[in-house]
């Protein structure tokens, strides 16, 4: 188990909570217990009929929000939950090595061995199942013990760490029906249309009859040296 601080940080001052009425304070405590707004309102003493509406009104108030932050900060303090401890726990699962739980013999065979586990390695174990059965008959019968070990998924833990460290950038591609371009139905004013046409005409040249044609660039090749 991870070492916990011997001395807890000071409790959060009850400035916002002490300013609430009894039922409002009861709502704050009940909401932090379940995070169910209607249930919290009923437990705080508000009538069941309309409790959901009343709870939504309370949550929109700045005084209630401040009191909720105070209450949650105190609860995190009491349970010793902080960012470092959460990240450390995720890292144990992300970087767990299955080799720490096994012992190999000279022939390459292996069996589970938990005698030399690194500190905290047991917290990466999701499940241990032990099946015992008899193999063989009569005097040749022997007891066989089969142990199944499952660790928490590494990929999920690594993704959580990567997102916290902003290592992954999510990109979303949008397209129209069937993967085609998105069609926009936009009405342009006369001024906007004339501005677009003027921009296009900058890249066009006109022949005598007024028909537009794309300007052709001419290039002069410089020789690299004559005979």
MIDO-205397 format. One line per field, with one value per residue: residue number from 1; chain; x, y, z of N, C-alpha, C, O, CB in turn. Coordinates in steps of 0.2 Angstrom, whole numbers. Glycine has a CB too. Example, Ala and Ser with C-alpha at 12.3 -4.5 7.8 and 13.67 -1.06 7.14 Angstrom:
// residues 2
pos (1|2)
unit (A|A)
n_X (66|64)
n_Y (-28|-11)
n_Z (39|35)
ca_X (62|68)
ca_Y (-22|-5)
ca_Z (39|36)
c_X (66|64)
c_Y (-16|0)
c_Z (39|39)
o_X (71|67)
o_Y (-17|6)
o_Z (42|40)
cb_X (57|70)
cb_Y (-22|-3)
cb_Z (45|29)
END
This chain:
// residues 227
pos (1|2|3|4|5|6|7|8|9|10|11|12|13|14|15|16|17|18|19|20|21|22|23|24|25|26|27|28|29|30|31|32|33|34|35|36|37|38|39|40|41|42|43|44|45|46|47|48|49|50|51|52|53|54|55|56|57|58|59|60|61|62|63|64|65|66|67|68|69|70|71|72|73|74|75|76|77|78|79|80|81|82|83|84|85|86|87|88|89|90|91|92|93|94|95|96|97|98|99|100|101|102|103|104|105|106|107|108|109|110|111|112|113|114|115|116|117|118|119|120|121|122|123|124|125|126|127|128|129|130|131|132|133|134|135|136|137|138|139|140|141|142|143|144|145|146|147|148|149|150|151|152|153|154|155|156|157|158|159|160|161|162|163|164|165|166|167|168|169|170|171|172|173|174|175|176|177|178|179|180|181|182|183|184|185|186|187|188|189|190|191|192|193|194|195|196|197|198|199|200|201|202|203|204|205|206|207|208|209|210|211|212|213|214|215|216|217|218|219|220|221|222|223|224|225|226|227)
unit (A|A|A|A|A|A|A|A|A|A|A|A|A|A|A|A|A|A|A|A|A|A|A|A|A|A|A|A|A|A|A|A|A|A|A|A|A|A|A|A|A|A|A|A|A|A|A|A|A|A|A|A|A|A|A|A|A|A|A|A|A|A|A|A|A|A|A|A|A|A|A|A|A|A|A|A|A|A|A|A|A|A|A|A|A|A|A|A|A|A|A|A|A|A|A|A|A|A|A|A|A|A|A|A|A|A|A|A|A|A|A|A|A|A|A|A|A|A|A|A|A|A|A|A|A|A|A|A|A|A|A|A|A|A|A|A|A|A|A|A|A|A|A|A|A|A|A|A|A|A|A|A|A|A|A|A|A|A|A|A|A|A|A|A|A|A|A|A|A|A|A|A|A|A|A|A|A|A|A|A|A|A|A|A|A|A|A|A|A|A|A|A|A|A|A|A|A|A|A|A|A|A|A|A|A|A|A|A|A|A|A|A|A|A|A|A|A|A|A|A|A|A|A|A|A|A|A)
n_X (4|2|12|5|2|7|2|-13|-18|-25|-42|-55|-61|-77|-85|-94|-103|-108|-116|-127|-145|-152|-159|-153|-140|-141|-145|-133|-124|-131|-131|-117|-115|-122|-123|-135|-147|-162|-164|-156|-162|-174|-170|-165|-176|-185|-201|-206|-213|-209|-196|-185|-185|-183|-170|-162|-163|-157|-144|-140|-136|-124|-119|-123|-115|-102|-102|-103|-91|-82|-87|-83|-69|-66|-69|-61|-49|-50|-50|-38|-36|-28|-20|-7|-8|-18|-13|-1|-7|-13|-2|4|-4|-2|11|14|22|21|31|35|27|29|39|53|60|75|71|62|50|36|29|17|23|23|32|42|37|37|35|19|14|4|-7|-10|-16|-30|-38|-37|-39|-41|-41|-43|-40|-41|-30|-28|-29|-32|-18|-10|-16|-16|-15|-20|-16|-23|-19|-25|-21|-25|-21|-25|-31|-18|-18|-29|-25|-13|-18|-26|-16|-9|-18|-19|-7|-8|-3|-9|-18|-34|-42|-55|-64|-75|-88|-99|-114|-111|-98|-94|-91|-96|-111|-115|-129|-129|-134|-128|-125|-127|-115|-106|-105|-100|-88|-81|-81|-73|-61|-58|-56|-44|-35|-36|-35|-40|-45|-47|-61|-67|-68|-64|-48|-35|-21|-5|10|27|42|60|73|89|104|116|129|138|145)
n_Y (-6|11|24|35|52|58|69|77|89|106|107|113|129|133|143|146|135|138|149|144|140|127|117|119|116|103|98|100|91|79|78|77|64|56|61|63|73|74|64|69|82|77|70|80|86|93|93|78|80|90|90|88|99|109|106|108|122|125|121|130|141|152|152|139|131|135|130|117|114|117|106|95|96|95|81|75|78|71|58|57|59|64|72|67|54|48|47|40|27|24|23|11|1|3|1|-12|-27|-43|-52|-51|-58|-71|-86|-93|-109|-119|-125|-117|-118|-111|-105|-97|-85|-76|-72|-63|-50|-33|-18|-13|-20|-29|-21|-20|-32|-39|-50|-66|-83|-99|-116|-132|-149|-167|-177|-191|-209|-220|-226|-217|-205|-188|-172|-157|-140|-126|-110|-95|-79|-62|-47|-29|-20|-14|-5|3|10|16|25|33|40|45|54|63|69|75|69|64|69|72|70|75|71|78|75|75|67|49|51|61|79|92|100|116|127|142|159|172|189|203|211|202|192|199|203|190|186|196|192|180|184|190|181|178|181|190|188|195|194|194|183|173|167|156|163|159|154|159|151|154|144|142|139|127|129|131|122)
n_Z (0|-4|4|16|19|35|42|39|27|32|35|24|25|31|24|14|16|29|27|21|22|32|25|12|15|19|6|-1|5|3|-11|-14|-9|-18|-30|-37|-42|-39|-30|-19|-16|-11|0|7|12|4|-5|-13|-25|-38|-34|-43|-51|-41|-37|-48|-48|-37|-40|-49|-42|-36|-23|-19|-28|-23|-10|-13|-19|-8|1|-7|-8|6|7|-2|4|16|12|7|-7|-21|-36|-39|-32|-39|-52|-49|-46|-58|-66|-60|-65|-79|-82|-77|-76|-83|-81|-68|-60|-62|-63|-71|-77|-81|-92|-99|-94|-84|-69|-58|-46|-32|-23|-24|-27|-34|-24|-22|-33|-32|-34|-47|-50|-57|-56|-48|-50|-43|-47|-41|-44|-47|-55|-65|-59|-45|-37|-44|-45|-43|-35|-44|-46|-53|-58|-62|-68|-70|-76|-74|-88|-99|-110|-108|-96|-100|-110|-103|-95|-106|-111|-100|-100|-112|-124|-135|-149|-154|-169|-179|-193|-205|-216|-231|-236|-240|-239|-247|-251|-240|-242|-244|-242|-246|-247|-256|-256|-268|-268|-262|-271|-282|-277|-276|-289|-294|-288|-294|-307|-307|-310|-323|-341|-355|-372|-388|-391|-379|-372|-358|-354|-346|-340|-347|-342|-347|-349|-349|-354|-347|-353|-349|-353|-368|-383)
ca_X (0|6|13|0|5|6|-2|-17|-19|-30|-49|-57|-65|-84|-87|-100|-108|-111|-120|-133|-150|-152|-161|-149|-134|-142|-145|-126|-121|-134|-129|-110|-115|-125|-123|-142|-150|-168|-164|-153|-167|-179|-166|-164|-182|-189|-206|-204|-216|-206|-189|-180|-185|-180|-163|-159|-163|-151|-137|-138|-135|-117|-118|-123|-109|-96|-103|-101|-83|-80|-88|-79|-62|-65|-70|-55|-44|-51|-49|-31|-36|-25|-18|-1|-9|-22|-8|3|-11|-14|5|6|-7|0|18|14|26|19|37|36|22|31|46|55|65|80|68|58|43|35|23|16|28|22|36|46|34|39|31|13|13|-2|-13|-11|-20|-38|-42|-34|-43|-37|-45|-40|-44|-37|-28|-26|-33|-29|-12|-7|-19|-12|-19|-17|-19|-22|-20|-27|-19|-27|-19|-29|-29|-13|-19|-33|-21|-9|-22|-28|-10|-7|-23|-18|-1|-9|1|-13|-22|-40|-44|-62|-65|-82|-90|-106|-117|-107|-91|-93|-90|-101|-114|-118|-133|-127|-136|-123|-127|-124|-109|-101|-104|-95|-81|-78|-80|-67|-55|-57|-54|-37|-31|-38|-33|-45|-43|-51|-68|-69|-68|-58|-43|-31|-14|0|17|32|49|66|78|95|108|122|136|138|151)
ca_Y (0|17|28|41|58|57|74|79|97|108|107|119|134|132|150|145|131|141|154|141|137|120|112|119|113|96|96|99|85|73|78|74|57|51|65|62|79|73|61|74|86|74|68|87|88|96|89|74|83|96|90|89|107|113|104|112|129|126|120|136|147|152|150|132|129|137|125|110|114|116|99|90|97|91|74|73|78|65|51|58|58|70|70|63|48|44|46|34|21|22|21|4|-3|4|-2|-18|-32|-50|-56|-50|-63|-78|-89|-98|-114|-119|-128|-112|-118|-106|-105|-91|-84|-70|-71|-57|-44|-26|-14|-10|-24|-32|-17|-21|-38|-38|-56|-72|-89|-105|-122|-138|-155|-173|-180|-198|-213|-224|-223|-212|-199|-182|-165|-152|-134|-122|-103|-90|-72|-57|-40|-24|-19|-9|-1|8|14|20|30|38|44|49|60|68|72|78|66|62|74|69|74|73|73|78|74|75|60|45|53|67|85|95|105|122|131|149|164|178|196|205|213|197|189|203|202|183|186|200|188|175|187|192|175|177|186|190|188|201|193|195|176|172|161|156|165|154|157|157|150|154|139|145|133|126|130|128|119)
ca_Z (0|-4|10|16|24|42|44|34|26|35|32|20|29|29|23|9|19|35|24|18|26|34|20|7|17|18|-1|-3|8|0|-18|-14|-7|-23|-37|-40|-39|-37|-23|-15|-14|-7|6|11|15|-1|-7|-19|-31|-40|-32|-48|-53|-36|-37|-53|-46|-32|-43|-53|-38|-35|-16|-19|-31|-19|-5|-16|-19|-1|3|-11|-6|12|6|-5|10|21|9|4|-14|-25|-43|-39|-30|-44|-57|-47|-46|-65|-68|-58|-70|-86|-83|-74|-80|-81|-78|-60|-57|-65|-62|-76|-75|-86|-98|-101|-91|-79|-64|-54|-40|-29|-17|-25|-31|-32|-20|-26|-39|-31|-35|-54|-52|-57|-54|-47|-49|-42|-48|-39|-46|-46|-61|-64|-56|-41|-34|-48|-44|-40|-35|-48|-44|-59|-56|-67|-66|-74|-74|-77|-95|-99|-115|-105|-92|-104|-114|-97|-94|-112|-112|-95|-102|-119|-129|-141|-152|-157|-175|-182|-200|-207|-223|-233|-238|-244|-239|-251|-248|-237|-247|-240|-245|-244|-251|-256|-258|-274|-266|-260|-277|-286|-274|-277|-296|-295|-286|-299|-314|-307|-313|-330|-346|-360|-379|-391|-391|-373|-369|-353|-354|-341|-342|-348|-340|-352|-346|-353|-351|-347|-355|-344|-356|-375|-385)
c_X (4|6|8|3|3|1|-6|-17|-25|-37|-51|-62|-72|-88|-94|-105|-111|-116|-127|-138|-149|-153|-156|-142|-135|-142|-137|-123|-124|-132|-122|-110|-117|-124|-130|-146|-157|-168|-161|-158|-172|-176|-165|-170|-187|-195|-204|-207|-213|-198|-184|-179|-181|-172|-159|-159|-157|-145|-135|-136|-127|-115|-118|-117|-102|-96|-101|-94|-80|-81|-84|-72|-61|-65|-63|-49|-44|-49|-42|-31|-33|-22|-12|-3|-13|-17|-3|-1|-12|-7|6|2|-4|7|19|18|24|25|38|32|24|38|48|60|70|77|63|51|42|29|23|21|26|26|40|43|36|34|25|11|6|-8|-14|-15|-27|-41|-36|-39|-39|-42|-40|-44|-39|-36|-25|-30|-29|-23|-8|-10|-15|-16|-16|-20|-17|-24|-20|-26|-21|-25|-24|-26|-23|-15|-24|-30|-17|-12|-24|-22|-8|-12|-21|-12|-1|-4|-3|-18|-28|-41|-51|-63|-73|-83|-97|-108|-112|-100|-89|-92|-96|-104|-117|-123|-133|-130|-131|-127|-124|-117|-104|-100|-99|-88|-77|-77|-73|-60|-53|-54|-47|-33|-32|-36|-39|-42|-48|-58|-71|-70|-62|-54|-38|-24|-9|6|22|38|54|71|85|100|114|128|136|145|156)
c_Y (6|21|34|46|57|63|77|87|99|108|113|123|133|139|149|141|134|146|151|140|130|115|113|116|105|93|95|93|79|72|75|67|53|55|64|68|78|70|65|79|83|72|75|89|92|91|85|77|89|96|91|96|111|112|108|119|130|126|126|142|146|150|142|129|130|132|118|109|113|109|94|90|94|84|71|73|72|58|51|57|65|67|66|55|44|43|40|27|19|20|13|0|-3|1|-8|-23|-39|-54|-56|-55|-70|-80|-94|-103|-114|-122|-123|-113|-113|-108|-98|-91|-77|-68|-65|-51|-38|-23|-12|-15|-27|-28|-17|-27|-37|-44|-62|-78|-95|-111|-128|-144|-161|-175|-187|-202|-218|-221|-218|-206|-194|-176|-160|-145|-129|-115|-99|-83|-68|-50|-35|-22|-13|-4|5|13|19|26|35|43|48|55|65|72|75|76|64|68|71|74|71|76|73|78|74|67|56|47|58|74|88|100|110|126|138|154|170|184|198|207|208|193|192|203|196|183|190|196|183|178|189|187|174|182|185|191|194|200|193|188|175|166|161|158|160|157|154|156|150|149|142|139|133|126|127|125|124)
c_Z (0|3|10|21|31|45|38|33|30|32|29|25|26|28|19|13|25|33|22|24|27|28|14|9|16|11|-3|-1|4|-7|-18|-12|-14|-30|-41|-37|-36|-30|-18|-12|-10|0|11|14|10|-3|-13|-26|-33|-37|-37|-50|-47|-35|-42|-52|-41|-35|-47|-49|-36|-28|-15|-22|-26|-13|-7|-17|-13|2|0|-9|1|11|3|0|14|18|6|-3|-17|-32|-43|-37|-35|-50|-56|-48|-53|-68|-66|-63|-77|-87|-79|-79|-78|-79|-71|-57|-59|-63|-67|-74|-81|-93|-102|-99|-86|-75|-61|-48|-38|-24|-18|-28|-29|-28|-24|-32|-38|-33|-43|-56|-52|-55|-53|-46|-48|-42|-46|-41|-46|-54|-61|-60|-51|-38|-38|-48|-41|-40|-40|-46|-50|-57|-62|-65|-71|-72|-77|-84|-96|-104|-112|-100|-95|-108|-109|-96|-100|-113|-106|-97|-109|-124|-135|-143|-156|-163|-177|-189|-202|-214|-225|-234|-242|-244|-244|-248|-245|-241|-242|-244|-243|-249|-251|-258|-264|-273|-265|-267|-282|-283|-276|-285|-298|-294|-291|-305|-313|-310|-320|-335|-351|-367|-382|-391|-384|-369|-364|-355|-348|-343|-342|-347|-345|-348|-351|-350|-352|-348|-350|-347|-363|-377|-387)
o_X (10|2|8|7|-3|-3|-4|-16|-29|-37|-48|-66|-74|-93|-99|-111|-117|-120|-131|-137|-146|-150|-155|-139|-131|-140|-136|-119|-120|-131|-120|-105|-114|-124|-130|-148|-159|-172|-163|-158|-174|-179|-165|-170|-192|-194|-201|-204|-213|-195|-179|-174|-177|-169|-154|-154|-154|-140|-129|-133|-124|-110|-114|-114|-98|-91|-98|-91|-75|-76|-81|-68|-56|-61|-61|-44|-39|-47|-39|-26|-35|-22|-12|-1|-12|-18|-2|2|-11|-7|10|5|-4|8|25|16|25|24|41|33|21|42|44|65|69|80|60|46|47|25|28|21|29|25|42|47|38|28|26|6|3|-14|-19|-17|-30|-46|-32|-43|-35|-47|-35|-50|-33|-41|-21|-35|-23|-23|-4|-8|-12|-20|-10|-26|-12|-29|-16|-29|-20|-27|-28|-20|-25|-13|-23|-31|-16|-10|-24|-22|-6|-10|-22|-11|3|-2|0|-21|-26|-42|-52|-62|-76|-79|-101|-105|-110|-96|-83|-92|-102|-101|-121|-121|-136|-128|-130|-131|-119|-112|-98|-94|-95|-84|-71|-71|-69|-55|-47|-49|-44|-27|-30|-35|-42|-37|-52|-62|-77|-72|-57|-56|-36|-22|-9|8|22|40|54|73|87|100|116|133|134|149|162)
o_Y (6|21|38|44|56|62|78|90|95|108|119|120|133|140|152|142|133|148|155|140|126|111|108|113|101|88|91|90|74|67|71|64|48|51|64|68|81|72|65|81|86|73|74|94|95|85|88|77|94|101|94|98|115|116|110|122|135|129|127|147|141|147|140|124|125|129|115|104|109|106|90|85|91|80|66|69|69|54|46|54|70|61|61|51|38|37|36|22|13|15|10|-6|-8|-2|-10|-23|-41|-59|-60|-57|-75|-75|-99|-101|-111|-120|-124|-109|-111|-111|-95|-96|-72|-63|-62|-48|-37|-25|-8|-13|-29|-31|-15|-29|-34|-44|-63|-77|-96|-111|-128|-144|-160|-175|-188|-200|-219|-216|-214|-201|-195|-175|-159|-145|-128|-113|-99|-81|-69|-49|-37|-22|-7|2|11|19|24|32|41|49|54|61|71|78|78|79|64|71|68|80|65|82|68|81|73|63|58|44|60|74|86|105|109|128|140|154|173|184|195|206|208|191|189|203|195|181|188|197|182|175|191|189|169|188|180|195|196|205|192|188|177|161|167|156|156|162|149|161|147|150|144|134|138|125|121|124|122)
o_Z (3|6|5|25|32|49|32|38|32|25|31|28|20|30|21|12|26|37|20|30|23|27|10|4|14|9|-7|-5|2|-10|-23|-14|-15|-35|-47|-31|-31|-25|-12|-6|-5|5|17|17|12|-4|-18|-31|-29|-38|-36|-51|-49|-34|-41|-54|-42|-33|-48|-51|-35|-27|-11|-19|-26|-11|-3|-15|-12|4|3|-8|2|15|5|0|16|22|3|-6|-16|-33|-47|-40|-37|-53|-60|-50|-55|-72|-70|-65|-80|-92|-78|-85|-72|-75|-68|-51|-56|-62|-68|-71|-86|-98|-107|-100|-83|-77|-60|-44|-41|-20|-13|-32|-23|-28|-29|-35|-43|-35|-45|-61|-47|-52|-57|-41|-52|-39|-48|-40|-46|-58|-56|-57|-52|-35|-35|-51|-36|-45|-39|-46|-52|-54|-66|-60|-77|-66|-82|-85|-93|-103|-113|-101|-93|-108|-110|-95|-99|-115|-108|-96|-112|-128|-141|-138|-161|-162|-177|-190|-200|-218|-220|-232|-247|-249|-244|-242|-247|-243|-237|-250|-238|-255|-245|-263|-266|-277|-268|-268|-285|-287|-277|-287|-302|-297|-292|-309|-318|-312|-323|-333|-352|-368|-378|-390|-384|-363|-366|-357|-346|-349|-337|-350|-347|-344|-356|-345|-358|-344|-347|-344|-364|-373|-389)
cb_X (-5|3|20|-7|3|12|3|-24|-19|-29|-54|-61|-63|-88|-83|-98|-105|-106|-117|-131|-157|-156|-168|-147|-132|-149|-148|-122|-122|-141|-129|-106|-121|-132|-117|-145|-151|-173|-159|-147|-171|-182|-160|-161|-181|-185|-213|-207|-224|-209|-188|-182|-192|-183|-162|-163|-170|-152|-137|-144|-139|-114|-123|-129|-108|-96|-110|-105|-80|-83|-96|-80|-60|-70|-76|-53|-45|-58|-54|-27|-43|-19|-16|4|-13|-27|-4|6|-18|-17|10|3|-15|1|23|8|34|16|43|34|15|30|48|57|62|85|65|57|42|34|24|9|35|15|40|53|26|40|34|14|18|-3|-12|-5|-18|-40|-47|-29|-48|-34|-47|-39|-47|-41|-23|-18|-37|-28|-7|-6|-26|-5|-20|-18|-15|-27|-14|-34|-12|-34|-12|-29|-35|-6|-23|-39|-18|-5|-29|-30|-4|-8|-30|-17|5|-8|4|-18|-18|-46|-39|-68|-62|-85|-86|-107|-124|-110|-86|-98|-88|-100|-119|-112|-141|-120|-143|-118|-126|-128|-109|-105|-111|-98|-81|-84|-86|-67|-56|-63|-59|-35|-31|-46|-26|-50|-44|-48|-70|-76|-69|-61|-40|-30|-12|0|19|32|49|69|77|97|111|121|141|137|150)
cb_Y (0|22|29|39|64|57|80|77|98|116|105|117|141|129|154|142|124|144|158|135|139|118|114|127|115|94|101|105|84|74|85|78|56|50|63|55|84|69|55|78|89|67|65|92|93|99|93|67|84|102|83|84|109|111|96|111|131|120|114|138|146|160|153|129|133|144|126|109|120|121|98|91|105|94|72|77|85|65|50|53|57|73|77|65|48|49|52|35|22|28|25|3|-2|12|3|-21|-31|-53|-54|-43|-61|-78|-91|-94|-121|-124|-134|-113|-125|-99|-111|-90|-85|-70|-77|-59|-45|-22|-9|-4|-29|-34|-10|-21|-43|-37|-58|-72|-89|-105|-122|-138|-154|-178|-175|-199|-218|-231|-229|-215|-200|-181|-163|-154|-131|-124|-101|-91|-72|-58|-38|-17|-17|-12|-4|5|10|16|27|35|39|45|58|64|67|86|60|56|79|69|73|76|68|85|68|79|60|45|47|68|91|98|101|126|128|150|166|176|201|210|218|192|187|210|203|178|189|206|185|171|193|193|169|176|184|196|182|201|186|198|170|172|160|149|171|151|155|162|144|161|132|148|134|119|126|134|114)
cb_Z (6|-9|12|19|21|47|46|35|19|37|37|14|29|35|19|2|21|39|19|15|23|40|17|6|24|21|-5|0|15|0|-21|-9|-2|-22|-41|-38|-45|-42|-24|-18|-20|-10|5|6|21|-7|-8|-18|-30|-38|-28|-54|-54|-29|-37|-60|-43|-26|-47|-57|-31|-36|-11|-22|-38|-16|-2|-23|-23|4|2|-18|-6|17|2|-11|14|24|3|8|-17|-21|-47|-34|-23|-47|-59|-40|-43|-69|-66|-51|-70|-87|-80|-72|-79|-87|-82|-58|-59|-72|-55|-83|-73|-84|-97|-109|-88|-82|-60|-52|-42|-27|-16|-28|-30|-38|-16|-28|-41|-24|-33|-58|-46|-65|-59|-41|-55|-35|-55|-31|-54|-42|-65|-61|-60|-44|-33|-56|-41|-43|-28|-56|-38|-65|-51|-70|-64|-76|-76|-72|-100|-101|-121|-102|-87|-109|-117|-91|-92|-118|-111|-88|-103|-118|-126|-139|-156|-152|-180|-177|-205|-204|-227|-239|-241|-251|-241|-256|-253|-230|-251|-237|-244|-242|-249|-261|-252|-277|-260|-255|-281|-286|-266|-276|-300|-291|-279|-301|-315|-299|-309|-331|-349|-358|-383|-398|-395|-373|-374|-346|-361|-338|-338|-355|-333|-358|-341|-354|-355|-341|-362|-341|-352|-380|-391)
END
